[in-house]
Amino acid sequence: MIIGGWGKKSKKIADAGLLKCKNCNNTAAFEVRELANTASLYFIPVAKWNKKTYLVCPICEAGYELSENDAKKLMQEIASLPSNDTSIEIWNKIAHCLLDL
């Protein structure tokens, strides 16, 4: 008996930092995600095709497709950014300081 399957898989590639979503207007810690069609045999991935890169809002889950050039530029820019957890911590500290004024 052969067990196989296919479908779409999403994988987080990187944290993109704090951005304002065009869809929900919230400022959130966006992620860069790769979406690809996959095939597996006995639950082991054997093929991946039609890969696309998206910038995804964690609040409303809106995805903005990136061209290959834009994805490369973004990855270079975000290489020096702190992780999303650190960005959120900094954002919260700034917001707390502003409330104290």
N, C-alpha and C positions, 0 to 999 in steps of 0.2 A: 504494500500500500504506500502510495506517495502522498505526502502532505505538503501542500504549497499554498501560497496566498499572495495577494497583491493589494495595493492601496496607496494612500498618501501618508507620508510621515513628516512631522514638523520637528526641527531640532534647533535649540538655542545656540547661536554662534557667539554672541557677545552682548554685553550691556552697552546701551547707546547713550546713557546719561539722561538727565532731565530735559524733557521737551514738552511743548504744548501741543496737544492733539487737535487737529483740524476738525475732527468729528465730534468729540465731546467737550472740547475747550478746557480740559483739565491739564494741569502740569503733572507729568508722571515720569517714572523711570522706564523708558522705552527699552525694548530688546531688538536685536537683529536676529531674525530667524530664517532658516532655510526650509523650504517646502519642496518635496520631491516625490515623484511616483516611485514605488519600490516593489520588488518581487522577492519572495522568500521561499526557501525549500527546507522543510523540517525546521521551521521557525528561525532559520539562519538567513539574513539578508544576502541575496546573491546578485541583485542588480538595482541600480538607481538611475533614473533618467528624468528629464524635464525639470531640472533644479531651478528654483527661483528664490531670490532673496527679498525679504520683507522687513520693514521697520514696523514694529507692532506696539500698539498702546495696550498696557496691561489692564486698564480700566474698562474700556469699551471693546477691546480686542479688535479694533480696526487695524487693518494691515495696509501698508503703503509699499507697493512693489518698487524695488530699486533696480535700475539698469546695472549691467555688469560694471560699468565705469563708476557709477555713483556708489555702488557697494564697495568697490576697492578704495575709493576716496574716503568714504565713511569709516571703513575699517582702519585706515591709516590715521584718521583724526581721533578716533576713540581709543586708540592704543595707549594714549597718555592720560586718559580720563580715569577717575577712581571708579570702583565698582558701584553698581546701583545701590547697594546697601549703604555704602559710604556717602554717596550723593544724597540719599534720602536723609541720612543723619545730619549732614551739613545743612540741607534745606530746612529741616525741622528746627535746628539751632538758630538759623537766621530768622525764621518765622517767630520763634519764641522771643528773640531779642527785640523784634519789631513790636510785639505785643506789649513788652515791658516799657516802651517809650511813652 
